[in-house]
Each structure stands twice: as structure tokens, then as C-alpha cells.
């Protein structure tokens, strides 16, 4: 009996481990990334020096929380494609590189850790930052078989959490829109996702139509994702603050996978970014002055400050010009001294040439 029980438990462990491991699809050496992006990631000092020190999944997640600010493959203004045409210009990211983004460096770092199914689910349902969740969805898009993508993404089509995906800001969309775009489009800013085979793409389109019919919405509403949750007759994804508090770890919500202590982590207790932004707005001098006369006085005072700064800049400019003049004078003096030295040495050179000529004449007589 004991032997049979041990065999059954070992078999169950093997099944559990196999279920927890994620299959990798495509080129395992490159993670199906664009070759130019991959070369820039592997050559960047951020990946080679800083990310090399991070050895665990939790350390990488913390790095994502603190460092990732957008989801583009290149940093803003670092990639120039103005003079390029065809395959080398614009969309495909083939011709000219730039500074690769922190998001893609950390995405490749996650790939080197070979995430398990449980870890990927932890990324998708993380409550601290939308960028952690977006990198989890992007990891699935690059590494998982196309036939499995719909099953991964289905539960998040109407997710209303907002994320700014553009470098420098200005393109705020929801997680639901991000997931829908990953599943239906090939382009992502200046790079391409792995291509989905045509038969699987048709199956995904049919499943999307069934999903829209079931939830009584259109695909246009699904792509906008803002009106979808309000019009859907199915699951309500509009979370209330009392039901789902993101800072407290989502206690009482079905999306919170891990029960956290009431005290919370150090980051949750000391994360006062929202309060800081509100405090800055409330404490700004323009809000503190109620009358228009006080406000005008404040603005005039700031104009005077800017004028002073401008004058100080002009003074520094005049100093730099005077330094350039003195340097030019020194160069001219040096040239003059060299010319005088040459004039002094010319008689000696003439004597030397004459003696050499006399010596040659005497030699050949």
C-alpha cells in the first residue's frame, strides 16, 4: 500500500510540474524578436550590467514596477528613419536602431528566466502596475503558440485598467484594448509581432464574433473597450473602490490571487504617488491666490525671475565670447612668433645650402 501511494504521489507531482511548465513556440534563441531589437538589447549596458544582477522573478517584477514607463520598443527620439525608404523605413525596425526601451530589455530578461504558468498568471493579474500586466501579455504574444493565445486573452477583453503605452506619454488606452490589439494586429509601433497562421487567425475571428454575440456587443465596442463594459449584459468589470482597492492588494475581489496581510508590503504602505500629485495641485501657488489681482502679481513676479535668468545666461555668453577672443589672440601671437623664428633661421639655411652645393661641385671635378 505504501509503495502504491508513493507511486501515485510521484505521478501527481510529475503531472503538476508538466502542467506548470509553459511551452515555447518559434525560435527559442531569439524569442521571435526583431533581430535589430534583440541585438540592441543584448548590447545594452542596462541589460548586460544592471539586469544581470537580477536573478529571481520577484526582483524583475520590482524592476518593472519602478522603471517601465511605456511599452514602445525604442526610447523617444532615439531612432531616426527620416532618410530611409522601403523595408528600412518606419514600420519594420530593420534599417536604423536606437536606444532600446527598458520595457523590451525586461521582457527579454523575463524570457531568460523561462517563466512558469503560475508566474505568468501572477503577471497578468498583478495589482501594483498596469505595465507589469502589459509585459505579461506581451510575453505570451511572443512566446506562446498562436492557437493558445485566445484562451489566455479571453478573460481580459473588457478590462478597464488604463495604461499609457507611448514613449513620452499621450496614448492612454485600456488593458482590454491592448489585449485585443495584440490578438488582431501584427504591428506594434516600430516592430512586428510573430505572424499568426491564416487558419488559426480565422478561428480567432470566429471566437471573437461568438464572444461579442454572447456579451451583446460589437467588435468596434470591444476594440474601444470603454463602452463595452457598460453595454455588456454579462460580467461586470467596473470595479468599485470599496470592492476592489488596488493599493490594498485587491482584498475581496475575484482578481486577487494571493491573500495579503492587512498591513501590506512596504511598497503599498509607502506608495503615495497619487497623494503627492493631488497635493502638488492643491498646493500650487495659482490655487492659493483667489483674486485675479494676486494671481497677476504672482505671474509678474515669475516673469521677473525669468528675466534674471535670461540676463545671467547673456552674462555667461559674453564671458564665453571674451574667453574665445583671448584664445584667438594667443593663437595669433604664437603664429607671429613662429614666423619670426623662421625669418631668423633663413640665412643659416641659405649658408647650409651653399656649402652643400660647393661640396658637391668639388666632389665631381
C-alpha positions, 0 to 999 in steps of 0.5 A, spaced: 500 500 500 505 504 501 509 503 495 502 504 491 501 511 494 508 513 493 507 511 486 501 515 485 504 521 489 510 521 484 505 521 478 501 527 481 507 531 482 510 529 475 503 531 472 503 538 476 510 540 474 508 538 466 502 542 467 506 548 470 511 548 465 509 553 459 511 551 452 515 555 447 513 556 440 518 559 434 525 560 435 527 559 442 534 563 441 531 569 439 524 569 442 521 571 435 524 578 436 526 583 431 533 581 430 535 589 430 531 589 437 534 583 440 541 585 438 540 592 441 538 589 447 543 584 448 548 590 447 545 594 452 549 596 458 542 596 462 541 589 460 548 586 460 550 590 467 544 592 471 539 586 469 544 581 470 544 582 477 537 580 477 536 573 478 529 571 481 522 573 478 520 577 484 526 582 483 524 583 475 517 584 477 520 590 482 524 592 476 518 593 472 514 596 477 519 602 478 522 603 471 517 601 465 514 607 463 511 605 456 511 599 452 514 602 445 520 598 443 525 604 442 526 610 447 523 617 444 527 620 439 532 615 439 531 612 432 531 616 426 528 613 419 527 620 416 532 618 410 530 611 409 525 608 404 522 601 403 523 595 408 528 600 412 523 605 413 518 606 419 514 600 420 519 594 420 525 596 425 530 593 420 534 599 417 536 604 423 536 602 431 536 606 437 536 606 444 532 600 446 526 601 451 527 598 458 520 595 457 523 590 451 530 589 455 525 586 461 521 582 457 527 579 454 530 578 461 523 575 463 524 570 457 531 568 460 528 566 466 523 561 462 517 563 466 512 558 469 504 558 468 503 560 475 508 566 474 505 568 468 498 568 471 501 572 477 503 577 471 497 578 468 493 579 474 498 583 478 495 589 482 501 594 483 502 596 475 498 596 469 505 595 465 507 589 469 500 586 466 502 589 459 509 585 459 505 579 461 501 579 455 506 581 451 510 575 453 505 570 451 504 574 444 511 572 443 512 566 446 506 562 446 503 558 440 498 562 436 492 557 437 493 558 445 493 565 445 485 566 445 484 562 451 489 566 455 486 573 452 479 571 453 478 573 460 481 580 459 477 583 453 473 588 457 478 590 462 478 597 464 485 598 467 488 604 463 495 604 461 499 609 457 503 605 452 507 611 448 514 613 449 513 620 452 506 619 454 499 621 450 496 614 448 492 612 454 488 606 452 485 600 456 488 593 458 482 590 454 484 594 448 491 592 448 489 585 449 485 585 443 490 589 439 495 584 440 490 578 438 488 582 431 494 586 429 501 584 427 504 591 428 506 594 434 509 601 433 516 600 430 516 592 430 512 586 428 509 581 432 510 573 430 505 572 424 499 568 426 497 562 421 491 564 416 487 558 419 488 559 426 487 567 425 480 565 422 478 561 428 480 567 432 475 571 428 470 566 429 471 566 437 471 573 437 464 574 433 461 568 438 464 572 444 461 579 442 454 575 440 454 572 447 456 579 451 451 583 446 456 587 443 460 589 437 467 588 435 468 596 434 465 596 442 470 591 444 476 594 440 474 601 444 473 597 450 470 603 454 463 602 452 463 595 452 463 594 459 457 598 460 453 595 454 455 588 456 449 584 459 454 579 462 460 580 467 461 586 470 468 589 470 467 596 473 470 595 479 468 599 485 473 602 490 470 599 496 470 592 492 476 592 489 482 597 492 488 596 488 493 599 493 490 594 498 492 588 494 485 587 491 482 584 498 475 581 496 475 581 489 475 575 484 482 578 481 486 577 487 490 571 487 494 571 493 491 573 500 495 579 503 496 581 510 492 587 512 498 591 513 501 590 506 508 590 503 512 596 504 511 598 497 503 599 498 504 602 505 509 607 502 506 608 495 503 615 495 504 617 488 497 619 487 497 623 494 503 627 492 500 629 485 493 631 488 497 635 493 502 638 488 495 641 485 492 643 491 498 646 493 500 650 487 501 657 488 495 659 482 490 655 487 492 659 493 491 666 490 483 667 489 483 674 486 485 675 479 489 681 482 494 676 486 494 671 481 497 677 476 502 679 481 504 672 482 505 671 474 509 678 474 513 676 479 515 669 475 516 673 469 521 677 473 525 671 475 525 669 468 528 675 466 534 674 471 535 668 468 535 670 461 540 676 463 545 671 467 545 666 461 547 673 456 552 674 462 555 667 461 555 668 453 559 674 453 564 671 458 564 665 453 565 670 447 571 674 451 574 667 453 574 665 445 577 672 443 583 671 448 584 664 445 584 667 438 589 672 440 594 667 443 593 663 437 595 669 433 601 671 437 604 664 437 603 664 429 607 671 429 612 668 433 613 662 429 614 666 423 619 670 426 623 664 428 623 662 421 625 669 418 631 668 423 633 661 421 633 663 413 640 665 412 643 659 416 639 655 411 641 659 405 649 658 408 647 650 409 645 650 402 651 653 399 656 649 402 652 643 400 652 645 393 660 647 393 661 640 396 658 637 391 661 641 385 668 639 388 666 632 389 665 631 381 671 635 378 
